[in-house]
Amino acid sequence: MRLPWLLIIVALAGCTGTKKAEAPAPAPVPVEDSTATFGNKQDKADQRIAASIQGAREANAEGKPAAVEAELSVAASYLPMVLPGDLAFVRQRIQQNDPKAYAEAKAYGAKLKADLDDLWVKLEAQQKKSAAEITELKRQLSDRDKAIEQARKDKIAQQLSTLGAGLIALGVALLAFGSFIGVSKLSAGLVILGGMLCSSLTWVMDSPAFSWLIIGVCALVGLAALQGMIAGSIKLWRYLFPAAKVEAPEAKPAEPNPDPEQPL
């Protein structure tokens, strides 16, 4: 009766993957848009600088040098540290006081600002494209994981169905011929019931009842196998060590009566 135990082992091996609790899908975490945040802060800093410079120009026209210095110091707080070479170039331009040099500097500044704005627009477009590609890649990976999981479940379901059908067939065979090896009809019925439960496992693979049904199948088949092993062992013992035959004592023939008139 090794077959029932072999079927139990196959059942446990085939269903090991389903006992593992599936990790819940991680909730989407909002990701801070660093480029947009940087752009907003940079625009705010530029606007504050422009406002301070405009205020300093108005204070200068009104003859308020202290206010001019104060506003320019505020504008400088938003700007990086001045490089010595750039400062020397500005001082030279101030000493020369050449309108052409100022016009060229203003034109260069306007062109540089236009180039930066164009680069910023391209950067935002590239960021949106990258975000769309990442979203599409995540969707493809999610679809692939779902397909793999479904294929795994289909394979396990097929194994359980095959195992259930095998147990039912075994139970029917034991019901018909089990008496020759000492297997009772109750044990055969337990094997059939275990096969039916095993086949029903495909409907509750994602349910908490799956583990209990596995235990029930193993218990039913185990009880039937235990009864079969005990009955088979008893039959094997009787076959290997038959009981000695006790011969009946022979009947002695009646002795002849010497005197026919006297009763025996």
Long-range contacts (C-beta under 8 A, 24 or more apart in sequence): 1-181, 1-183, 1-225, 1-228, 1-229, 1-232, 3-170, 4-170, 4-191, 4-221, 4-222, 4-224, 4-225, 4-228, 5-222, 5-225, 7-163, 7-166, 7-167, 7-170, 7-221, 8-217, 8-218, 8-221, 8-222, 8-225, 10-159, 10-163, 11-160, 11-163, 11-198, 11-214, 11-217, 11-218, 12-214, 12-218, 14-156, 14-159, 14-160, 14-163, 15-156, 15-160, 15-201, 15-210, 15-214, 17-152, 17-156, 18-153, 18-156, 18-205, 18-210, 19-210, 19-211, 19-214, 22-149, 33-127, 35-123, 35-124, 35-127, 36-124, 39-120, 39-124, 45-78, 48-74, 48-75, 48-78, 49-75, 49-78, 49-79, 52-78, 153-205, 156-205, 157-202, 157-205, 160-198, 160-199, 160-201, 160-202, 161-199, 161-202, 163-195, 163-198, 164-195, 164-196, 164-197, 164-198, 164-199, 164-200, 164-201, 165-195, 165-199, 166-195, 167-191, 167-192, 167-194, 167-195, 167-198, 167-217, 167-221, 168-192, 168-195, 168-196, 168-199, 169-195, 170-195, 171-195, 171-224, 174-224, 174-228, 178-228, 181-228, 181-231, 181-232, 181-235, 182-228, 182-230, 182-231, 182-232, 182-234, 182-235, 183-224, 183-227, 183-228, 183-231, 184-227, 184-231, 186-227, 187-223, 187-224, 187-227, 187-228, 188-224, 190-220, 190-221, 190-223, 190-224, 191-220, 191-221, 191-224, 193-220, 194-220, 194-221, 194-224
